[in-house]
Structures are given as structure tokens and as C-alpha cells.
Amino acid sequence: MPDADAPPRAVVVLVAGDLQIPLGAIGPMTVCDLALLDDLLRLRMAIARRGWSLRLTHLDRETRDLFEFVGLIECLDP
């Protein structure tokens, strides 16, 4: 079970041109599963429709491993 005082699973950042705007953090108590991945990818698609991009920073190992496991690691912006 994750520790509530642990660092977040990831920080979600909106990238619009030269601007990088932190949207929020995915808390350490959030379950790391395919539903989380689906939510992040849907958010990424909605943002892309406006010509922006989404970046996940400070990814924890479990979240990064899930993206890798399902073959979507390339969807993460560096």
C-alpha cells in the first residue's frame, strides 16, 4: 500500500509553445492501473486538439513501468 507522505506518482504539465504550466500532481495514493493510463491518454488527446502537449514529469517507477508494459512509453514527452 502506498504511503500518503510519499512523493506524487507524476506531475502533469501543459506545454503551450514556450510555456510550461503545471496542471497538478497525481497523488501517491492513486492506484496505478490501466484506468489511470486511460485518463492520462484521454487528457493528452484533448490537449493535443488545441495544439498543445502534455508532459509527465517526476514519474515514479511503477507508473513508468505501466506505460512501458503496455507499449506506450513513447507517449511520454521527455
N, C-alpha and C positions, 0 to 999 in steps of 0.2 A: 504494500500500500504506500503511495507517495506521501512524502512529508509536506504538510501545509506550509512550512517555512522554507522549503526548497526553492531554488530559482525557477522561473517560469519555463514551460516547455519550449516556448518560442516567443519572439516579439514580431508582431505583424506590422510591416512598414509599407505605406503607399508611396510609390515613386512616380512623380509627375514632372517630367523634364529634369531639371537640376534639383528639384525639391524632394526631400525625403521626409515624410510625415508619419511618425509612429501612430498607428491606429489603436494599439493595445497589446496586451500580453496574453498568452494562453497559459492559464494558471497551472501549477504543478498538480493540482487535484483533478484536472481534466483527464478523462480516460483517453488514452492513446489508442484509437481504433480506426476502422475504416470510415465511420461516421465523421470523425474529426477530419480525416483526409478529404472526404467528400465536401464538407463545409468549406475547407480552405480552398479547394479547387473551384467550387462554385463562386466564392468571393473573388478569386483570381480572374475568372471569366467575366464577371460583372464589371470589374475594374478595367479589364482589357477592352471592353466595349467602348469605354470612354477614352481610350488611347493611353491609359496609364498602365503601370505594372505593380505587382505585389512582390514584396521581398520578405522572406522569413529570416530573421537573424537570431542568433543565440539559441539555435536549435539544440535540444537535448538529444542524447544518443538514441533513446527509444523512438522519438519522432522521426529522426533522420533514418533510422533503420526501417521504419514502416514505409517511408517513401521509397527507399531502396528495394525493399521486399516486393512491392507491387509494381516496380519498374517505372516509377515516376520521379526519380531523383533529379532528372533533367528539368523538371518543372520548378525547382527551387532556383531562384535567381541568386547568383553569388554575392 
